Amino acid sequence: MQSAVVTTPTSPSTSQTIRQTHLLEVGRIIKPHGLRGEVIVELFTNRDERVAPGSELSAPGGVLVVRKSTPHQHRWIVQFAGVNHREGAEKLRGTILSAEALDDPDALWIHELVGSEVLAVDGSKVGIVAAVVANPAGDLLELDDSVLVPLRFVVENGPGFIRIDPPSGLLEIND
């Protein structure tokens, strides 16, 4: 994940530099919806609070503030403050929306899992998480040696490590 430097004008002669770090892609504006500036947003997360009224989402053109939102066919109809006409909504088509990571100690976050060392319950090293693969039956940890481990076998996680308790034979299936 990269840092972005955003310069915000504070007066005609000076500017304030703000460093944004740890922004996660949380959604994408698909297309305009109707004539009043609403857009269809596809979330990349199951955290609906990302489109709650008042939420701030970063976009390449600046910060977008959610004015209102409603669920619509596995997506969201969202109106952002200051976008009141279809022309403004059309300019947002395809925009990637980003936000700071949420602070939820009970959640497993993909950006925290990738790169983590995977340990078995006995303490033996299993591998390093290379990616998290979306799967309709349940997400999978893809390890650096291409072993796939269902996320449901994670029993503990902490900074830089994940402990798994897979059924006997699961890790040998891939050999």
N, C-alpha and C positions, 0 to 999 in steps of 0.2 A: 504494500500500500504506500502511496506516495503522499508527501505533504504538498499542499498548495499554498502559495502566498497570495493573499487577496489585499489589494490596496483600496481603502475606503476614503474618499475625500472628506476632510473635516472642515476645510475652508478653501477658498480659491487658490491660496498659495501654499498650503501644507496638506499632507495626507498622513493617515494612520495606517500602519501595516499590521495585519492580523495573520497569524500563522494558524492554518487549519490542519489538524492531523487526525488520523484515525477516522476519516469519513468513509462510510460504507455505502455501497450502492444499495438502495432500498426499493427502487421502483423506476418505472419509465412511463412517460406520457405517451400514450398510443396515438390518440387523435382527438380533435375537438368533438364536443357533444352538444348539439343544439346551437342556439344563436346568442346565448348570454355569457359566453366566456368559459363555460364548463368544459372539462376534458376528461377523457377516460384514462385512468392510471392503473397500470398493472404493477402490483407489489411483488417484490422478490423475497418478501418476508411474510411470516404469519402474524406479525405484530401490527394489528390494526391501528394502534395509537400513532403510527407514522402519518396517517392521514386524518387524525382528529383535528377539529377546529382549533386554530391557534398554533398548530405544529409548524415548525420551520424546516424547510427542505432546501438543501443547497443544489444549485443548478449552475451550468457554465455561465449563465448571464447574471447570476446573483442569487439571493435568497428568495424563495417563494413561501409565502405564509398561507396556510390552508384556511379558507374562510368557511367552507362547508364541504361535507362529503357524505355520500350514501353508497352502500354496496350495490353492485349491478353486475350480474352474471359473472361471478368469480373475479370481478375487477371492481373499481371504484369510480364513481362520477365525482369529480373534485372541482371546486371553484377556488381559485387563488385570489387573494386580495389584489386589487388593481387590474385584474383581467376581467373585463365586463362585456366584451364583444367577441364574436367568432374570429375576427381577424387576429386579435391578441392570442386567442387560444390556438389558432393555426400556427403561429410563430413558435409555440411550445412543442409542437409535434416532434416526437422522437427524443425529447429531452430526458437524459438520465438524471434521476433524483438521488441525492446522497444525504446522509445524516450521521451525526455522532453515534457511536455505539451506545446501546442502552446499558444501564447498570442494573443487571439482574443476576445475582450470584447463583441462582438455581438453574440458569439456562446454560446450554452448551452452544457456543457461538462458533460458526465455521471459521471466522478469522482467527480465533484463538486455538482451534483444533489443528489447523494446517501447520506443520513443522513440529508438532509435539511428539515426544518420545512415547511409544506405546509399550506398556509393561503388562505382563500377565499377573494374575493375583499372587503367584508365587515369587514375583519380583523379577523374573527373567525378561530380558528385552525381546520384544516382538518385532519392532521396526519403528519407522517414522511416518507420520501421516503426511502423504503427498497431496491428497485432495479428499473432498467429501463429495460423493456421487449421489445425486438425487435418484431415488428409486420409489416407485409407487408403493411397494410393500414396506418400505422403511429405508432411510438413508444409510449409505455404506461408507465406512472409512476405507480409502484406498491407500495402502501403505507403499513405501518406497520400493518394495520388491513386487508390487502389483497384487499382493494379497488383499482380498476384500473382507472386511469385518463389519457385520451389521452393527449400527450404532446402539441398538438395544442391549449389546453386551458390555457397554461402558458402565463401570460400577463406581468409578471415582475419577475426578480430574482436578488438576491444579496447575499452577504456572509451569508450563513446559512439559507436562506429562499427562498421560491418560492411562488408567488401569482398566483392563478388560477381563471378563470372566466368560470366555467362550466355551461352548460345549466341547467335550472331548472329540478330537478329530477334525474340528473346523479348520484349524491352521494347516493341517497336513493335507487337506483336500486339494489345496493349490500347489502342492509339490509335484 
